[in-house]
Amino acid sequence: MDRHIKGKRVFVTGACGTIGRELIRQLLEDYQVGELVGIDNNESELFFLEQRFAGSGNTRFYLADIRDSDKVHRCLKGIDVVFHSAAFKHVLLCERSPFEAVQTNIIGVNNLITAAAENPVERFIFTSSDKAVNPTNVMGTSKLMGERIVTAANANYSKGGNIYASTRFGNVMGSRGSVVPVFREQIKRGGPVTLTDPEMTRFIMSIPQAVQLVIDSAGYARGGEVFITKMPVIRIKDLAEIMIEELAPSFGYKEGDISIEIIGTKPGEKMYEELMNTEETRRAIELKDYFAVIPAFRSIYQEIDYSYPDIVSQTVTNPYNSANERQMTKDELKTFLVSNQLLEGGHLGRENPAERYFP
């Protein structure tokens, strides 16, 4: 996979986000990219990011917004590989301001695709979300549309051999807005820990694991696919109980002092997490670490050979959702949390809220 990255000029959007920051770290430290260009519209975080990687000598960071088509075109001149991770991700905020989600998650993607085609870029990888599967909200719908725009780019712009693909994964534990830092802060304050539903299940992975698989998908991609990362499954109730057990003593409480309060599911929230639906199984190939979902409308594409290393099966029969997969035991989950340093806190370098607001 390294040959698609090593020595290349790589462009990362959403450079200050959880995925963007880790992408930049891995690309610089592990993949020896020739040059790295990162953009974000968060001025303060971009300043700190530039300070962190100032010693690399081959980085450039720009204050920019993917809604600005002209700026995006200028930034992509001479770029070989694009990792697009900038997005609006909070369900409630997107629901309240749907056109803002459209401008960033749909029009922003289209701006990048157009710029990538005109420069041209060799490989374009879009980071998507489980919420794009059978979407029940504006955010999920906008991410699904982003996937379809990227897939369509292979029909419209890939005549010179450049490749466009998406990678879709679920909860990244410890990322901004995830439940782990919220639970930790609630325990720190003496509880209660707020749980939506005791039977709710989710896919999980660590930040470094998620980013590693995003980078790997750039090597696997043949054009137009959606790569779905295989992930372990947990019950959220198990997560809350383990975090109370492990963290309560460090904050001066006994395990029994911290209660769990059931607050009910959010509007549009699913009891299980979907990463691949029934329709997609009919055109999916199972790989060692992924499922590759081939474009639905093959007739409008040039002939592409979807051959991959590490093929497990050419046939997929079950939708990939957290209700169908084996759940991690509590011991396995505890090991995962400890080994990925998710119980330590402060890993994002910012204070985390304890409140969970559901309208």
C-alpha positions as CSV (number, residue, x, y, z in Angstrom):
1,M,0.0,0.0,0.0
2,D,2.9,2.3,0.7
3,R,3.7,2.9,-3.0
4,H,0.5,4.9,-3.4
5,I,1.5,7.3,-0.6
6,K,5.3,7.3,-0.2
7,G,6.9,10.4,-1.7
8,K,3.5,11.7,-2.9
9,R,2.0,15.2,-2.4
10,V,-0.9,14.5,-0.1
11,F,-3.9,16.8,0.7
12,V,-6.0,16.4,3.9
13,T,-9.2,18.3,4.5
14,G,-10.6,18.7,8.1
15,A,-7.0,18.8,9.3
16,C,-8.0,19.8,12.8
17,G,-10.6,17.1,13.3
18,T,-10.0,13.8,15.1
19,I,-9.5,11.8,11.9
20,G,-7.7,14.6,10.1
21,R,-5.1,15.1,12.9
22,E,-4.3,11.4,13.1
23,L,-4.2,11.1,9.3
24,I,-1.5,13.9,9.2
25,R,0.5,12.2,12.1
26,Q,0.5,8.8,10.4
27,L,1.2,10.1,6.9
28,L,4.2,12.2,8.2
29,E,5.6,9.7,10.7
30,D,4.8,6.3,9.1
31,Y,4.5,6.8,5.3
32,Q,7.2,9.3,4.4
33,V,5.0,11.5,2.1
34,G,6.8,13.9,-0.1
35,E,4.7,16.9,1.0
36,L,1.5,17.3,3.1
37,V,-1.0,20.1,2.7
38,G,-3.8,20.4,5.2
39,I,-6.8,22.7,5.3
40,D,-9.4,23.6,8.0
41,N,-11.7,26.5,8.8
42,N,-10.8,26.4,12.5
43,E,-8.2,29.2,12.9
44,S,-7.0,28.5,16.4
45,E,-6.7,24.7,16.1
46,L,-4.9,25.1,12.7
47,F,-2.4,27.4,14.4
48,F,-1.6,24.8,17.1
49,L,-1.5,22.0,14.4
50,E,1.1,24.0,12.4
51,Q,3.2,24.4,15.6
52,R,3.0,20.7,16.3
53,F,4.4,19.7,12.9
54,A,6.6,22.6,12.3
55,G,9.7,20.4,12.4
56,S,8.6,18.2,9.6
57,G,9.8,20.6,6.9
58,N,7.4,19.3,4.3
59,T,4.0,20.5,5.6
60,R,1.8,23.5,4.6
61,F,-1.5,24.4,6.4
62,Y,-4.1,26.8,5.1
63,L,-7.1,28.4,6.6
64,A,-9.7,27.4,4.0
65,D,-13.3,26.1,3.6
66,I,-14.3,23.4,1.2
67,R,-17.3,25.5,0.3
68,D,-14.9,27.9,-1.4
69,S,-14.5,26.3,-4.8
70,D,-11.7,28.7,-6.0
71,K,-9.6,28.2,-2.9
72,V,-10.0,24.4,-3.2
73,H,-8.8,24.5,-6.8
74,R,-5.7,26.5,-5.9
75,C,-4.9,24.2,-3.0
76,L,-5.1,21.1,-5.1
77,K,-2.6,22.1,-7.7
78,G,0.1,19.5,-8.0
79,I,-1.6,17.2,-5.4
80,D,-1.4,13.4,-5.9
81,V,-3.6,12.0,-3.2
82,V,-6.6,13.5,-1.4
83,F,-8.0,12.3,1.9
84,H,-11.3,14.2,2.5
85,S,-12.4,14.1,6.2
86,A,-13.9,17.6,6.6
87,A,-17.7,17.4,7.4
88,F,-20.5,18.5,9.6
89,K,-21.1,15.4,11.8
90,H,-23.5,16.4,14.6
91,V,-27.0,15.1,13.9
92,L,-29.0,17.6,15.8
93,L,-27.2,20.6,14.5
94,C,-27.5,19.4,10.9
95,E,-31.2,18.8,11.5
96,R,-31.7,22.3,12.7
97,S,-29.6,23.8,9.9
98,P,-30.1,21.4,6.9
99,F,-28.7,23.7,4.2
100,E,-25.5,24.2,6.1
101,A,-25.1,20.4,6.0
102,V,-25.8,20.5,2.3
103,Q,-23.3,23.2,1.6
104,T,-20.5,21.4,3.4
105,N,-21.3,17.6,3.1
106,I,-22.6,17.7,-0.5
107,I,-21.6,20.9,-2.3
108,G,-18.2,20.8,-0.5
109,V,-17.6,17.3,-1.7
110,N,-18.5,18.3,-5.2
111,N,-16.1,21.2,-5.1
112,L,-13.3,18.9,-4.1
113,I,-14.2,16.3,-6.8
114,T,-14.2,19.0,-9.5
115,A,-10.9,20.4,-8.4
116,A,-9.3,16.9,-8.1
117,A,-10.5,16.1,-11.7
118,E,-9.1,19.3,-13.2
119,N,-5.6,19.1,-11.5
120,P,-5.8,15.9,-11.8
121,V,-5.4,13.9,-8.6
122,E,-4.3,10.2,-8.7
123,R,-6.4,9.0,-5.8
124,F,-9.3,10.6,-3.9
125,I,-10.6,8.9,-0.6
126,F,-13.8,10.2,1.1
127,T,-14.3,9.3,4.7
128,S,-18.0,8.5,5.2
129,S,-20.2,7.4,8.1
130,D,-22.4,4.6,9.3
131,K,-25.2,7.1,9.2
132,A,-25.2,7.1,5.4
133,V,-26.8,3.6,5.6
134,N,-30.6,3.8,5.4
135,P,-30.3,7.4,6.7
136,T,-32.9,8.7,9.2
137,N,-31.6,12.3,9.4
138,V,-30.2,15.2,7.4
139,M,-26.6,14.4,8.4
140,G,-26.8,10.8,7.2
141,T,-28.6,11.7,4.0
142,S,-25.9,14.3,3.2
143,K,-23.1,11.7,3.8
144,L,-24.9,9.2,1.6
145,M,-25.1,11.9,-1.1
146,G,-21.3,12.5,-0.6
147,E,-20.6,8.8,-1.2
148,R,-22.7,8.8,-4.4
149,I,-20.9,11.9,-5.8
150,V,-17.6,10.3,-5.2
151,T,-18.7,7.1,-6.9
152,A,-20.1,9.1,-9.8
153,A,-16.8,10.8,-10.2
154,N,-15.3,7.5,-11.5
155,A,-17.8,7.6,-14.4
156,N,-17.3,11.2,-15.2
157,Y,-13.7,12.0,-14.4
158,S,-11.5,8.9,-14.3
159,K,-10.6,8.5,-18.0
160,G,-7.0,9.3,-17.2
161,G,-6.7,6.5,-14.5
162,N,-7.4,8.6,-11.4
163,I,-9.4,6.8,-8.7
164,Y,-12.2,8.0,-6.5
165,A,-13.6,5.9,-3.6
166,S,-15.2,6.1,-0.1
167,T,-14.5,4.4,3.2
168,R,-17.3,4.0,5.7
169,F,-16.9,3.2,9.4
170,G,-18.8,3.5,12.7
171,N,-17.9,4.9,16.1
172,V,-14.3,6.0,16.6
173,M,-13.8,5.8,20.3
174,G,-12.5,8.9,22.0
175,S,-13.2,11.1,19.0
176,R,-14.8,14.5,19.3
177,G,-18.4,14.1,20.2
178,S,-18.1,10.4,21.1
179,V,-19.6,9.0,24.3
180,V,-16.4,7.9,26.0
181,P,-15.2,11.4,27.0
182,V,-18.8,12.3,28.0
183,F,-19.1,9.2,30.3
184,R,-15.7,10.0,31.8
185,E,-16.7,13.5,32.7
186,Q,-20.0,12.3,34.2
187,I,-18.1,9.8,36.4
188,K,-15.6,12.5,37.4
189,R,-18.6,14.6,38.6
190,G,-20.1,11.8,40.6
191,G,-22.7,10.7,38.1
192,P,-25.2,9.8,37.0
193,V,-23.9,8.2,33.7
194,T,-26.7,8.8,31.2
195,L,-27.6,5.8,29.0
196,T,-30.0,6.0,26.1
197,D,-31.1,2.3,26.1
198,P,-29.5,-0.8,27.8
199,E,-29.8,-2.9,24.7
200,M,-28.2,-0.5,22.2
201,T,-25.2,-1.8,20.3
202,R,-22.5,-0.1,18.3
203,F,-19.5,-0.8,16.2
204,I,-16.3,0.6,17.7
205,M,-12.6,1.2,16.8
206,S,-9.8,3.3,18.0
207,I,-8.6,6.5,16.3
208,P,-5.3,5.1,15.0
209,Q,-7.1,1.9,13.7
210,A,-9.7,4.0,11.9
211,V,-7.1,6.1,10.2
212,Q,-4.9,3.2,9.3
213,L,-7.8,1.6,7.4
214,V,-8.6,4.9,5.7
215,I,-5.0,5.0,4.4
216,D,-5.1,1.3,3.4
217,S,-8.2,1.8,1.4
218,A,-6.3,4.2,-0.9
219,G,-4.2,1.2,-2.0
220,Y,-7.2,-1.2,-2.3
221,A,-9.4,1.2,-4.4
222,R,-10.1,0.3,-8.0
223,G,-12.6,3.1,-8.5
224,G,-16.1,4.0,-7.3
225,E,-16.3,1.5,-4.4
226,V,-17.4,2.1,-0.8
227,F,-15.0,0.3,1.6
228,I,-16.7,-0.8,4.8
229,T,-14.4,-1.4,7.7
230,K,-14.9,-4.5,9.8
231,M,-15.3,-3.5,13.4
232,P,-16.0,-5.2,16.8
233,V,-19.4,-4.7,18.4
234,I,-20.2,-3.6,22.0
235,R,-23.3,-2.9,24.1
236,I,-23.2,0.7,25.3
237,K,-24.4,-0.5,28.7
238,D,-21.3,-2.6,29.0
239,L,-19.1,0.4,28.2
240,A,-20.8,2.5,30.9
241,E,-20.4,-0.2,33.5
242,I,-16.7,-0.8,32.7
243,M,-15.9,2.9,32.8
244,I,-17.6,3.3,36.2
245,E,-15.8,0.2,37.5
246,E,-12.4,1.5,36.3
247,L,-12.7,5.2,36.8
248,A,-14.8,5.8,39.9
249,P,-11.9,5.0,42.4
250,S,-9.6,7.4,40.6
251,F,-12.1,10.2,41.2
252,G,-12.6,9.4,44.9
253,Y,-15.8,7.4,44.5
254,K,-16.8,3.8,45.1
255,E,-18.2,1.9,42.1
256,G,-21.7,1.8,43.8
257,D,-21.7,5.6,44.2
258,I,-22.1,6.2,40.4
259,S,-25.6,5.4,39.1
260,I,-26.7,4.8,35.5
261,E,-29.7,6.8,34.3
262,I,-31.8,5.7,31.3
263,I,-32.7,8.8,29.3
264,G,-34.2,7.2,26.2
265,T,-33.1,7.3,22.6
266,K,-32.6,10.5,20.6
267,P,-35.1,11.3,17.7
268,G,-34.1,9.2,14.7
269,E,-31.5,7.2,16.6
270,K,-31.2,3.5,15.8
271,M,-30.9,0.7,18.4
272,Y,-28.2,-0.9,16.3
273,E,-25.6,0.5,13.9
274,E,-25.7,-0.3,10.2
275,L,-22.6,-0.3,8.0
276,M,-24.0,-2.2,5.0
277,N,-27.6,-2.7,4.1
278,T,-29.4,-5.6,2.4
279,E,-29.2,-4.1,-1.1
280,E,-25.5,-3.5,-0.8
281,T,-24.8,-7.1,0.1
282,R,-25.8,-8.1,-3.5
283,R,-22.8,-6.2,-4.9
284,A,-20.3,-6.6,-2.0
285,I,-17.0,-8.5,-1.8
286,E,-15.6,-9.6,1.5
287,L,-11.9,-8.8,2.2
288,K,-9.8,-9.6,5.3
289,D,-10.4,-6.2,6.9
290,Y,-13.2,-4.7,4.7
291,F,-16.2,-5.3,2.7
292,A,-15.9,-3.6,-0.8
293,V,-19.3,-2.5,-2.1
294,I,-19.1,-2.2,-5.9
295,P,-21.0,0.6,-7.7
296,A,-24.6,-0.2,-8.4
297,F,-24.9,1.2,-11.9
298,R,-21.9,-0.6,-13.5
299,S,-23.3,0.0,-17.0
300,I,-22.3,3.7,-16.9
301,Y,-18.7,3.0,-15.9
302,Q,-15.7,2.0,-17.9
303,E,-14.7,-1.6,-17.4
304,I,-13.0,-2.0,-14.0
305,D,-11.4,-5.1,-12.7
306,Y,-12.5,-5.3,-9.0
307,S,-9.8,-7.8,-8.0
308,Y,-8.3,-7.3,-4.6
309,P,-5.7,-9.0,-2.4
310,D,-7.0,-10.8,0.7
311,I,-10.4,-11.8,-0.8
312,V,-12.3,-13.9,1.7
313,S,-15.5,-14.3,-0.3
314,Q,-17.1,-13.0,-3.5
315,T,-20.5,-13.5,-1.9
316,V,-22.0,-11.6,1.0
317,T,-25.4,-12.6,2.3
318,N,-26.0,-10.8,5.6
319,P,-26.3,-7.0,6.1
320,Y,-23.4,-5.8,8.2
321,N,-25.0,-4.3,11.3
322,S,-24.2,-4.5,15.0
323,A,-27.4,-6.5,15.8
324,N,-26.1,-9.4,13.6
325,E,-22.5,-9.5,14.9
326,R,-20.9,-11.1,18.0
327,Q,-20.6,-8.6,20.8
328,M,-17.3,-8.2,22.7
329,T,-17.3,-9.6,26.2
330,K,-16.8,-7.2,29.0
331,D,-13.2,-8.4,29.5
332,E,-12.5,-7.9,25.8
333,L,-13.9,-4.4,25.9
334,K,-11.9,-3.6,29.0
335,T,-8.7,-4.7,27.3
336,F,-9.6,-2.6,24.2
337,L,-10.2,0.5,26.3
338,V,-7.0,0.1,28.3
339,S,-4.7,-0.9,25.4
340,N,-5.9,2.2,23.4
341,Q,-5.6,4.5,26.5
342,L,-9.2,5.5,26.2
343,L,-9.8,5.7,29.9
344,E,-7.0,8.2,30.6
345,G,-8.8,11.4,29.5
346,G,-7.3,14.5,28.0
347,H,-6.3,12.7,24.8
348,L,-8.0,15.4,22.7
349,G,-6.3,18.2,24.5
350,R,-9.6,19.9,25.4
351,E,-12.2,19.8,28.2
352,N,-15.1,17.5,27.5
353,P,-18.8,18.2,28.4
354,A,-20.8,16.0,30.8
355,E,-24.2,17.1,29.5
356,R,-26.1,15.2,26.8
357,Y,-28.9,17.4,25.3
358,F,-31.8,15.6,23.6
359,P,-34.6,17.8,22.3
